């Protein structure tokens, strides 16, 4: 899977239709890039919050959401008041790559 490095507004980059970001396992989206994603795709934010309310993500899990040609991956790397760990990120990235390949 190719990686693209961009400068400027990542949401205004031609050709990029898939985004992955570190997320809290409880479905809240109130810090970092999650805020921008929540504002841009409120349907995703609602679906992610509903999913986490009924089936919370474990650390290292990934929530995948698609609409049209857009796919968003919420990587569950933060839980409770604990800081994200490198192992949680590693596990979530591995899962994301498997989901993206499908």
Backbone as JSON Lines, residues from 0, in Angstrom:
{"i":0,"aa":"X","n":[0.86,-1.17,0.0],"ca":[0.0,0.0,0.0],"c":[0.9,1.23,0.0]}
{"i":1,"aa":"X","n":[0.7,2.13,-0.96],"ca":[1.55,3.31,-1.03],"c":[1.24,4.3,0.09]}
{"i":2,"aa":"X","n":[2.24,5.03,0.48],"ca":[2.1,6.08,1.48],"c":[2.32,7.41,0.79]}
{"i":3,"aa":"X","n":[1.47,8.37,1.13],"ca":[1.59,9.7,0.54],"c":[1.83,10.71,1.65]}
{"i":4,"aa":"X","n":[2.88,11.49,1.53],"ca":[3.16,12.55,2.47],"c":[2.66,13.85,1.85]}
{"i":5,"aa":"X","n":[1.87,14.58,2.6],"ca":[1.3,15.81,2.08],"c":[1.64,16.98,2.99]}
{"i":6,"aa":"X","n":[1.55,18.16,2.42],"ca":[1.8,19.38,3.16],"c":[0.55,20.23,3.04]}
{"i":7,"aa":"X","n":[0.12,20.82,4.13],"ca":[-1.08,21.65,4.08],"c":[-2.28,20.91,4.63]}
{"i":8,"aa":"X","n":[-3.45,21.19,4.1],"ca":[-4.7,20.6,4.56],"c":[-4.85,19.2,3.98]}
{"i":9,"aa":"X","n":[-4.73,18.17,4.81],"ca":[-4.8,16.8,4.31],"c":[-6.17,16.45,3.76]}
{"i":10,"aa":"X","n":[-7.19,17.18,4.17],"ca":[-8.54,16.9,3.69],"c":[-8.8,17.5,2.32]}
{"i":11,"aa":"X","n":[-7.91,18.33,1.83],"ca":[-8.06,18.96,0.52],"c":[-7.03,18.43,-0.46]}
{"i":12,"aa":"X","n":[-6.59,17.2,-0.25],"ca":[-5.58,16.6,-1.12],"c":[-6.26,15.7,-2.13]}
{"i":13,"aa":"X","n":[-6.04,15.95,-3.39],"ca":[-6.66,15.15,-4.45],"c":[-6.2,13.7,-4.37]}
{"i":14,"aa":"X","n":[-7.14,12.8,-4.54],"ca":[-6.81,11.39,-4.62],"c":[-6.8,10.63,-3.3]}
{"i":15,"aa":"X","n":[-6.77,11.32,-2.19],"ca":[-6.76,10.62,-0.9],"c":[-8.19,10.44,-0.44]}
{"i":16,"aa":"X","n":[-8.61,9.2,-0.31],"ca":[-9.98,8.9,0.08],"c":[-10.04,7.96,1.27]}
{"i":17,"aa":"X","n":[-8.92,7.83,1.97],"ca":[-8.88,6.97,3.14],"c":[-8.01,7.64,4.2]}
{"i":18,"aa":"X","n":[-8.54,7.69,5.42],"ca":[-7.81,8.32,6.51],"c":[-7.83,7.4,7.72]}
{"i":19,"aa":"X","n":[-6.75,7.38,8.46],"ca":[-6.66,6.65,9.72],"c":[-6.18,7.62,10.78]}
{"i":20,"aa":"X","n":[-6.74,7.5,11.98],"ca":[-6.34,8.4,13.06],"c":[-6.44,7.68,14.39]}
{"i":21,"aa":"X","n":[-5.63,8.11,15.34],"ca":[-5.68,7.56,16.68],"c":[-6.93,8.03,17.39]}
{"i":22,"aa":"X","n":[-7.64,7.1,18.01],"ca":[-8.92,7.42,18.63],"c":[-9.0,6.87,20.05]}
{"i":23,"aa":"X","n":[-9.91,7.45,20.82],"ca":[-10.2,6.95,22.16],"c":[-11.16,5.78,22.01]}
{"i":24,"aa":"X","n":[-10.95,4.73,22.78],"ca":[-11.77,3.52,22.65],"c":[-13.21,3.71,23.08]}
{"i":25,"aa":"X","n":[-13.53,4.82,23.75],"ca":[-14.92,5.05,24.17],"c":[-15.76,5.77,23.1]}
{"i":26,"aa":"X","n":[-15.12,6.13,21.98],"ca":[-15.85,6.75,20.88],"c":[-15.91,8.26,20.92]}
{"i":27,"aa":"X","n":[-15.31,8.88,21.94],"ca":[-15.3,10.34,21.97],"c":[-14.31,10.85,20.93]}
{"i":28,"aa":"X","n":[-14.62,11.99,20.39],"ca":[-13.77,12.59,19.36],"c":[-13.6,14.07,19.69]}
{"i":29,"aa":"X","n":[-12.92,14.35,20.78],"ca":[-12.83,15.74,21.23],"c":[-11.41,16.26,21.39]}
{"i":30,"aa":"X","n":[-10.44,15.57,20.79],"ca":[-9.06,16.07,20.8],"c":[-8.38,15.78,19.48]}
{"i":31,"aa":"X","n":[-7.39,16.59,19.16],"ca":[-6.56,16.36,18.0],"c":[-7.31,16.35,16.68]}
{"i":32,"aa":"X","n":[-6.83,15.53,15.78],"ca":[-7.42,15.46,14.43],"c":[-8.84,14.91,14.47]}
{"i":33,"aa":"X","n":[-9.18,14.19,15.54],"ca":[-10.54,13.65,15.67],"c":[-11.59,14.77,15.61]}
{"i":34,"aa":"X","n":[-11.27,15.92,16.14],"ca":[-12.21,17.05,16.1],"c":[-12.48,17.44,14.65]}
{"i":35,"aa":"X","n":[-11.44,17.54,13.84],"ca":[-11.61,17.92,12.43],"c":[-12.39,16.85,11.68]}
{"i":36,"aa":"X","n":[-12.13,15.59,11.97],"ca":[-12.86,14.51,11.31],"c":[-14.32,14.53,11.72]}
{"i":37,"aa":"X","n":[-14.59,14.77,12.99],"ca":[-15.97,14.83,13.49],"c":[-16.74,15.96,12.8]}
{"i":38,"aa":"X","n":[-16.1,17.1,12.61],"ca":[-16.77,18.23,11.95],"c":[-17.0,17.96,10.47]}
{"i":39,"aa":"X","n":[-16.04,17.32,9.84],"ca":[-16.13,17.08,8.4],"c":[-17.08,15.92,8.06]}
{"i":40,"aa":"X","n":[-17.09,14.88,8.89],"ca":[-17.92,13.71,8.64],"c":[-18.72,13.37,9.9]}
{"i":41,"aa":"X","n":[-19.75,14.15,10.21],"ca":[-20.53,13.9,11.42],"c":[-21.23,12.54,11.41]}
{"i":42,"aa":"X","n":[-21.54,12.01,10.22],"ca":[-22.16,10.69,10.14],"c":[-21.21,9.62,10.69]}
{"i":43,"aa":"X","n":[-19.93,9.77,10.36],"ca":[-18.93,8.85,10.89],"c":[-18.88,8.98,12.41]}
{"i":44,"aa":"X","n":[-18.8,10.2,12.91],"ca":[-18.69,10.42,14.35],"c":[-19.88,9.8,15.09]}
{"i":45,"aa":"X","n":[-21.07,9.96,14.54],"ca":[-22.26,9.36,15.16],"c":[-22.19,7.84,15.15]}
{"i":46,"aa":"X","n":[-21.78,7.27,14.02],"ca":[-21.68,5.81,13.9],"c":[-20.6,5.26,14.84]}
{"i":47,"aa":"X","n":[-19.48,5.96,14.92],"ca":[-18.38,5.53,15.79],"c":[-18.8,5.59,17.26]}
{"i":48,"aa":"X","n":[-19.46,6.67,17.65],"ca":[-19.92,6.8,19.04],"c":[-20.94,5.71,19.38]}
{"i":49,"aa":"X","n":[-21.87,5.45,18.45],"ca":[-22.88,4.41,18.68],"c":[-22.24,3.04,18.79]}
{"i":50,"aa":"X","n":[-21.28,2.76,17.93],"ca":[-20.58,1.48,17.97],"c":[-19.89,1.3,19.32]}
{"i":51,"aa":"X","n":[-19.16,2.32,19.74],"ca":[-18.41,2.23,21.0],"c":[-19.33,2.17,22.22]}
{"i":52,"aa":"X","n":[-20.51,2.74,22.12],"ca":[-21.47,2.68,23.23],"c":[-22.0,1.26,23.41]}
{"i":53,"aa":"X","n":[-22.17,0.54,22.29],"ca":[-22.71,-0.81,22.38],"c":[-21.63,-1.88,22.42]}
{"i":54,"aa":"X","n":[-20.47,-1.56,21.87],"ca":[-19.38,-2.53,21.77],"c":[-18.05,-1.77,21.8]}
{"i":55,"aa":"X","n":[-17.61,-1.36,23.01],"ca":[-16.39,-0.55,23.1],"c":[-15.2,-1.22,22.43]}
{"i":56,"aa":"X","n":[-14.37,-0.41,21.82],"ca":[-13.14,-0.92,21.23],"c":[-12.17,-1.32,22.32]}
{"i":57,"aa":"X","n":[-11.43,-2.36,22.07],"ca":[-10.31,-2.69,22.95],"c":[-9.1,-1.9,22.43]}
{"i":58,"aa":"X","n":[-8.14,-1.68,23.28],"ca":[-6.92,-1.0,22.85],"c":[-6.28,-1.86,21.76]}
{"i":59,"aa":"X","n":[-5.97,-1.23,20.65],"ca":[-5.38,-1.93,19.51],"c":[-6.39,-2.33,18.45]}
{"i":60,"aa":"X","n":[-7.7,-2.22,18.76],"ca":[-8.74,-2.52,17.78],"c":[-8.93,-1.35,16.82]}
{"i":61,"aa":"X","n":[-9.64,-1.61,15.72],"ca":[-9.88,-0.6,14.7],"c":[-11.36,-0.61,14.34]}
{"i":62,"aa":"X","n":[-11.92,0.57,14.19],"ca":[-13.28,0.73,13.69],"c":[-13.17,1.26,12.26]}
{"i":63,"aa":"X","n":[-13.78,0.53,11.32],"ca":[-13.74,0.93,9.91],"c":[-15.13,1.41,9.49]}
{"i":64,"aa":"X","n":[-15.16,2.53,8.77],"ca":[-16.41,3.11,8.27],"c":[-16.19,3.54,6.84]}
{"i":65,"aa":"X","n":[-17.13,3.18,5.97],"ca":[-17.04,3.56,4.55],"c":[-18.34,4.19,4.09]}
{"i":66,"aa":"X","n":[-18.19,5.15,3.22],"ca":[-19.33,5.78,2.56],"c":[-18.86,6.2,1.18]}
{"i":67,"aa":"X","n":[-19.46,5.61,0.15],"ca":[-18.99,5.89,-1.2],"c":[-17.56,5.43,-1.35]}
{"i":68,"aa":"X","n":[-16.7,6.31,-1.85],"ca":[-15.29,5.95,-2.01],"c":[-14.42,6.42,-0.84]}
{"i":69,"aa":"X","n":[-15.04,6.85,0.23],"ca":[-14.32,7.31,1.42],"c":[-14.3,6.2,2.48]}
{"i":70,"aa":"X","n":[-13.14,5.97,3.07],"ca":[-13.02,5.03,4.19],"c":[-12.26,5.71,5.31]}
{"i":71,"aa":"X","n":[-12.8,5.6,6.52],"ca":[-12.14,6.13,7.71],"c":[-11.84,4.98,8.66]}
{"i":72,"aa":"X","n":[-10.67,5.02,9.27],"ca":[-10.26,4.02,10.25],"c":[-9.96,4.73,11.56]}
{"i":73,"aa":"X","n":[-10.69,4.37,12.6],"ca":[-10.42,4.89,13.95],"c":[-9.6,3.84,14.68]}
{"i":74,"aa":"X","n":[-8.37,4.17,14.98],"ca":[-7.46,3.24,15.65],"c":[-7.57,3.43,17.15]}
{"i":75,"aa":"X","n":[-8.07,2.43,17.83],"ca":[-8.26,2.53,19.28],"c":[-6.94,2.45,20.02]}
{"i":76,"aa":"X","n":[-6.37,3.61,20.33],"ca":[-5.06,3.62,20.98],"c":[-5.08,4.24,22.37]}
{"i":77,"aa":"X","n":[-6.19,4.87,22.75],"ca":[-6.27,5.51,24.07],"c":[-7.48,4.96,24.81]}
{"i":78,"aa":"X","n":[-7.3,4.68,26.1],"ca":[-8.39,4.17,26.92],"c":[-8.3,4.78,28.31]}
{"i":79,"aa":"X","n":[-9.45,5.24,28.79],"ca":[-9.46,5.87,30.11],"c":[-8.53,7.06,30.15]}
{"i":80,"aa":"X","n":[-7.83,7.21,31.25],"ca":[-6.88,8.31,31.4],"c":[-5.45,7.93,31.0]}
{"i":81,"aa":"X","n":[-5.28,6.69,30.54],"ca":[-3.94,6.21,30.17],"c":[-3.51,6.84,28.85]}
{"i":82,"aa":"X","n":[-2.22,7.11,28.76],"ca":[-1.67,7.62,27.51],"c":[-1.57,6.47,26.51]}
{"i":83,"aa":"X","n":[-1.69,6.78,25.22],"ca":[-1.55,5.74,24.2],"c":[-0.17,5.09,24.28]}
{"i":84,"aa":"X","n":[-0.12,3.82,23.96],"ca":[1.16,3.11,23.97],"c":[1.58,2.78,22.54]}
{"i":85,"aa":"X","n":[2.87,2.58,22.37],"ca":[3.38,2.21,21.06],"c":[2.84,0.85,20.63]}
{"i":86,"aa":"X","n":[2.69,-0.08,21.57],"ca":[2.18,-1.4,21.22],"c":[0.72,-1.32,20.76]}
{"i":87,"aa":"X","n":[-0.07,-0.44,21.37],"ca":[-1.46,-0.27,20.92],"c":[-1.49,0.27,19.49]}
{"i":88,"aa":"X","n":[-0.65,1.24,19.22],"ca":[-0.57,1.8,17.87],"c":[-0.12,0.74,16.87]}
{"i":89,"aa":"X","n":[0.89,-0.02,17.22],"ca":[1.4,-1.07,16.34],"c":[0.3,-2.09,16.01]}
{"i":90,"aa":"X","n":[-0.42,-2.54,17.02],"ca":[-1.5,-3.51,16.79],"c":[-2.6,-2.92,15.93]}
{"i":91,"aa":"X","n":[-2.96,-1.68,16.19],"ca":[-4.02,-1.03,15.42],"c":[-3.6,-0.81,13.97]}
{"i":92,"aa":"X","n":[-2.36,-0.44,13.75],"ca":[-1.88,-0.24,12.38],"c":[-1.89,-1.57,11.62]}
{"i":93,"aa":"X","n":[-1.46,-2.63,12.27],"ca":[-1.5,-3.95,11.62],"c":[-2.93,-4.31,11.22]}
{"i":94,"aa":"X","n":[-3.88,-4.1,12.13],"ca":[-5.28,-4.39,11.84],"c":[-5.79,-3.52,10.7]}
{"i":95,"aa":"X","n":[-5.4,-2.25,10.7],"ca":[-5.83,-1.32,9.65],"c":[-5.31,-1.77,8.3]}
{"i":96,"aa":"X","n":[-4.08,-2.19,8.23],"ca":[-3.52,-2.65,6.97],"c":[-4.25,-3.89,6.44]}
{"i":97,"aa":"X","n":[-4.63,-4.78,7.35],"ca":[-5.4,-5.96,6.93],"c":[-6.77,-5.55,6.4]}
{"i":98,"aa":"X","n":[-7.45,-4.65,7.12],"ca":[-8.76,-4.18,6.68],"c":[-8.68,-3.44,5.35]}
{"i":99,"aa":"X","n":[-7.65,-2.64,5.19],"ca":[-7.48,-1.87,3.94],"c":[-7.23,-2.79,2.77]}
{"i":100,"aa":"X","n":[-6.5,-3.87,2.98],"ca":[-6.22,-4.81,1.92],"c":[-7.47,-5.54,1.46]}
{"i":101,"aa":"X","n":[-8.42,-5.72,2.37],"ca":[-9.68,-6.38,2.02],"c":[-10.52,-5.47,1.17]}
